[in-house]
């Protein structure tokens, strides 16, 4: 599903863009609706994607090199995170 430029205005990171800039950015984005507990991505998935949370919250769970569970979050729509798995 394509992205409505109006959605981007609700995200603090993009709120200062003008309407034309939001339109260009929105044309490059895809909207995904996810259910609770549905993974967004898993370690080992191909990289190169960015995700913008419009509504809700996300829990990030990783397993480190010694097989310990690491939980980050919850992340909310106004949070920024860079994950390099």
Secondary structure as the mmCIF struct_conf table of DSSP 4:
data_model
#
loop_
_struct_conf.conf_type_id
_struct_conf.id
_struct_conf.beg_label_comp_id
_struct_conf.beg_label_asym_id
_struct_conf.beg_label_seq_id
_struct_conf.end_label_comp_id
_struct_conf.end_label_asym_id
_struct_conf.end_label_seq_id
STRN STRN1 UNK A 2 UNK A 2
HELX_LH_PP_P HELX_LH_PP_P1 UNK A 3 UNK A 4
HELX_RH_AL_P HELX_RH_AL_P1 UNK A 5 UNK A 9
TURN_TY1_P TURN_TY1_P1 UNK A 10 UNK A 10
BEND BEND1 UNK A 11 UNK A 11
HELX_RH_3T_P HELX_RH_3T_P1 UNK A 12 UNK A 14
TURN_TY1_P TURN_TY1_P2 UNK A 15 UNK A 16
BEND BEND2 UNK A 17 UNK A 17
HELX_RH_AL_P HELX_RH_AL_P2 UNK A 19 UNK A 26
TURN_TY1_P TURN_TY1_P3 UNK A 27 UNK A 28
STRN STRN2 UNK A 30 UNK A 30
TURN_TY1_P TURN_TY1_P4 UNK A 36 UNK A 37
BEND BEND3 UNK A 40 UNK A 40
TURN_TY1_P TURN_TY1_P5 UNK A 43 UNK A 44
BEND BEND4 UNK A 45 UNK A 45
BEND BEND5 UNK A 55 UNK A 56
STRN STRN3 UNK A 57 UNK A 63
TURN_TY1_P TURN_TY1_P6 UNK A 65 UNK A 66
BEND BEND6 UNK A 67 UNK A 67
STRN STRN4 UNK A 69 UNK A 76
TURN_TY1_P TURN_TY1_P7 UNK A 77 UNK A 78
#
